[in-house]
């Protein structure tokens, strides 16, 4: 049984999705970069299946250009590019959660992660030292 048939059987793919994406799920990349005097001072990127899920990665602004609305503009641009996607996830850098909350993000009840780096596991996973 093909992957799409399995998904249809468990009602994951509805008729609208099958019509718009007959070959199945594909991935798309989204980018936003901000420039000053010809150099990049901020950027962000996201990956998505184009319909159901997306994840924003690497919203980064050079320290000399922070607190000027550049990060906000990057997140707003990425969200505009992802406006048709049902669910957008991200992992905030420790301490930056309020920034993303102002953009409308909320904590996820069932989110899980896995890190190969013990340091990152301690920082981001529940259980910290025991992760």
Phi, psi and omega per residue, in radians:
X1 nan 2.247 -3.134
X2 -1.195 2.757 -3.126
X3 -0.974 -0.768 -3.138
X4 -1.095 -0.704 3.130
X5 -1.091 -0.737 3.106
X6 -1.066 -0.781 -3.127
X7 -1.130 -0.692 3.120
X8 -1.120 -0.706 -3.129
X9 -1.077 -0.606 3.114
X10 -1.663 0.232 3.037
X11 1.136 0.449 3.119
X12 -1.356 -0.759 3.122
X13 -1.690 2.103 3.099
X14 -1.592 3.032 -3.078
X15 -1.072 -0.658 3.141
X16 -1.050 -0.809 -3.129
X17 -1.127 -0.756 -3.118
X18 -1.085 -0.651 3.122
X19 -1.187 -0.700 -3.062
X20 -1.458 -0.357 -3.121
X21 -2.392 1.154 -3.035
X22 -1.088 -0.428 -3.113
X23 -1.475 -0.058 -3.125
X24 1.836 -2.919 -3.062
X25 -1.338 2.355 3.046
X26 -2.147 2.890 3.108
X27 -1.945 2.608 3.128
X28 -2.307 2.637 3.071
X29 -1.983 2.476 3.110
X30 -2.200 2.488 -3.092
X31 -2.407 2.704 2.985
X32 -2.574 2.298 3.094
X33 -2.307 2.497 3.087
X34 -2.027 2.359 -3.060
X35 -2.065 2.615 2.994
X36 -2.451 2.163 -3.099
X37 0.877 0.731 3.048
X38 1.409 0.044 3.119
X39 -2.111 2.617 -3.140
X40 -1.277 2.215 3.087
X41 -1.985 -0.151 3.091
X42 -2.876 2.625 3.081
X43 -2.749 2.858 3.048
X44 -2.662 2.768 3.104
X45 -2.553 2.746 3.111
X46 -2.504 2.679 3.030
X47 -2.113 2.538 -3.106
X48 -2.679 2.729 2.974
X49 -1.471 -0.024 3.070
X50 1.522 -0.109 -3.093
X51 -2.410 -1.042 -2.975
X52 -1.660 -0.870 -2.995
X53 -2.268 2.580 3.030
X54 -2.541 2.731 3.065
X55 -2.354 2.266 3.079
X56 -1.594 2.306 3.141
X57 -2.189 2.674 2.878
X58 0.935 0.914 2.952
X59 -1.410 1.889 -3.004
X60 -2.280 2.327 3.058
X61 -2.267 2.284 3.111
X62 -0.951 2.426 -3.037
X63 -0.996 -0.551 3.132
X64 -1.241 -0.224 -3.087
X65 -2.040 0.155 3.116
X66 -1.294 2.801 3.134
X67 1.163 0.480 3.103
X68 -2.112 0.125 3.130
X69 1.565 0.043 -3.112
X70 -1.187 -0.803 3.113
X71 -1.050 -0.744 3.104
X72 -1.048 -0.775 3.137
X73 -1.105 -0.674 3.128
X74 -1.120 -0.847 3.140
X75 -1.085 -0.767 3.123
X76 -1.065 -0.714 3.128
X77 -1.144 -0.789 3.124
X78 -1.088 -0.751 3.120
X79 -1.116 -0.622 3.079
X80 -1.134 -0.711 3.099
X81 -1.150 -0.487 -3.095
X82 -1.759 0.262 -3.015
X83 -1.015 -0.438 -3.113
X84 -1.565 -0.062 -3.087
X85 -1.581 2.332 -3.040
X86 -1.090 -0.744 -3.040
X87 -2.410 2.220 3.110
X88 -2.030 2.150 3.130
X89 -1.879 2.795 2.922
X90 -2.803 2.802 3.013
X91 -1.983 2.045 -3.128
X92 -1.394 2.495 2.990
X93 -1.138 2.449 -3.108
X94 -0.870 2.228 -3.141
X95 1.680 -0.280 -3.122
X96 -1.737 0.169 -3.127
X97 -0.999 -0.738 3.135
X98 -1.038 -0.604 3.104
X99 -1.024 -0.803 -3.111
X100 -1.318 -0.537 3.061
X101 -1.097 -0.656 3.094
X102 -1.123 -0.425 3.114
X103 -1.531 0.030 3.072
X104 1.789 0.027 3.135
X105 -1.368 2.572 3.108
X106 -2.254 2.746 3.085
X107 -1.131 2.562 -3.133
X108 -1.768 2.262 -3.104
X109 -1.131 -0.666 -2.985
X110 -1.971 0.261 -3.121
X111 -1.151 2.502 3.110
X112 -2.415 2.785 3.123
X113 -2.639 2.941 3.111
X114 -2.519 2.309 -3.138
X115 -2.198 2.374 3.044
X116 -1.326 -0.581 3.135
X117 -1.373 2.191 3.104
X118 -1.088 -0.665 3.139
X119 -1.080 -0.779 3.121
X120 -1.190 -0.664 3.099
X121 -1.051 -0.770 3.119
X122 -1.085 -0.679 -3.083
X123 -1.294 -0.688 -2.940
X124 -1.895 -0.324 -3.067
X125 -1.743 2.510 3.035
X126 -1.037 2.472 -3.099
X127 1.683 -0.194 3.056
X128 0.673 -1.699 -3.074
X129 -1.088 -0.490 -3.082
X130 -1.643 0.070 -3.070
X131 -1.248 nan nan
